[in-house]
Amino acid sequence: MKVLVTGGCGFMGSHFIKQIIDKHEVVCVDKMTYAGNIKNLEGHMDKLKHFYPFNIATLTPDFFDLGKFDVVANFAAETHVDRSIRDPKAFLETDVMGLFNLVYHSMKAGIKKFVHISTDEVYGPIPCDSAQYMKLISGEFIDQADETFPLNPTSPYSASKASGDLLLQAYRKTYNFPVVIVRPCNNYGPNQYPEKLIPMAITRLLQDKKVILHGEGKEVREWIYVEDCVKAIEAIMDYGKIGEIYNLGSGDRKTNRNVVQKIIIEMELGYWGNSVEEVSNRPGNDQRYAINSSKLVDFMGWDSDYFYINDFEEGLEKTIKWYKDNEGWWNNVSLDDNVYKDNEEYLR
């Protein structure tokens, strides 16, 4: 099978390529922004059919005619909430208009399946104490978002991703476009650019800098190790039903404060008071994300060969070790530049 992976030099995209490269003919496209790193595919470039440093917003019919792809797996996106607050236009250009261009030409080229990587953030905050966000199922209140929950994005990033999801659903209804939408929870692991919470905390501690924590860190996120996530996405690519949406979560939910505490303890580099700087909270920081992944579990089965689940502590240990062992991958990144400010107030 010939698979076009867009955003293939990014964090999740590169792990997905490494997951499928020995089984399929893979073509990689990446715009090569700050988050696209050719080193992410080190040791695998010679297995790629082709690599193109292209923007999905400018791909042409000729590209698809020459490629004759069976499947498109779209990981290409602007993804960082802080950046979307500062520069929302870039997110609309890639996550909406870039996606439109990719979908338009994919449909014209007659691809068999289009796997789109969305995010759990399209559901917005899911408070555990608000009936507004709960469903009554078999007499019990469920405080998680399943695939039928209404979209309620609260940042330019999540709004751009929700817009893309709606566009794809419209294309499915109007043109019978062969799309499958995947909504993963927060991924973490090796090769993640050090602006997201976990790699930011690890790399700052390794450079004797303080971890920057929004507010009191009470916000809850659901975490999945990236290798587990891409194994599941491979299963969805192979067996997922066209027209369906699949939440992809672990059920492992933690406050940001708890995540940072675990990193400090595992790294043995200090204690909270000298390792963390608590700053003003980010504008519109969602209190809690929680997704119900039972649809995917029932369809695939977590006990299948595709799903070897690393618990959070195991995944975190692997992640910390990778950043310690691969300083050359990240030491040219200005960690202070990644601490975004607006009018002298922290965004991260």
C-alpha positions, 0 to 999 in steps of 0.5 A: 500500500502506498501511504502519503504522510503529511507532517511526517517530520513532526513529532507524531508524524515521524513516529507514525512513519517509523511504525509503518515504514517496513510494511508500506511504501511511504512518501513524506511531506513536511513544510519543515517549520520550527517543529519539523526536524529531519533528525526525527527520521534519522535511520529511516530516510533510506526506507522512504519512497520520497521526501518532499519539503512541501506545504500542504496548502500548495500541493497540486494535482500533479503531485497526486497524479504522480504519487497515486497514493492509496491512503493519506495520513494527515498529521500536518498542523500547527498545534501549540496553543500558546502560539495560536494565542499569539499568531492565530492566522498561521493556524487557520492557514494550515489547519483549515485552508491547508487541510482543504487543499489536501482534501480537495486534491485527495478526493480528485485523485481518488484516494481510498482512505484519508486518516485525519489526526485531530485532537481531544481539544475540539471538545473544549473543557469537560468539568467533572462537576457540571451536568452541562457536559455530562451524558446520562447513560444507563442511569449514570452520569459520565464525565467524559466526551465521546465522539457524539459530544458537541464541539466547543473549542476555546482557543484559536488552535482548537477552533482551527482543528474543529473547523477542519473536522467539520469540513471533513464531515461535510465532505463525507456527507456531500462527496462521500469522501473516505475520511476517518477522523482520529481525536487523540489525547495529549501525546508525549515521548521522544522527539517532541519539540520542547514547547509542550509541557513534558519536554519543556520541563525536562529540557529546562531542568537539564539546563538548570532552568526553572519549569514554567507552570501556568497558574497553580497547575490544576488543569487536568490532561489525559496522556498517552505515550506517542508510540502507543498512539501511533500503533492505534492510528496504524490499526485505524488506518488498516481497519477503521471504518470510513466515515467514523470518528475515533477518540484515542485516549489512555484514561490516564488523567493528571493535573499539570502540577502532578506531571511536573512533580513526577518529572522532578522526582524522576530526574532527582534534580531538586525540589519544587521550590527551586525547580518551578516558577508559577506564573499567571495562567494562560488566557482561556486555559481549559480546566479539564480534558477527558475523552471516552475511548470505548468505541475504539477499544470495543472495535479494536481491543486493547489486548491486540498486538497494536496496543502495548500500553505504557503506563504514564510512569513507564512512558515518562521514564523512557522520555526523560532518558531520551532527552538526556541521551539526545541533547544534540537534538534539542540543545540549539533550541532557545528554551527561554524563547519558548517561554512566550510572553504578552505584555510581560505576562507569561503565556506558558 
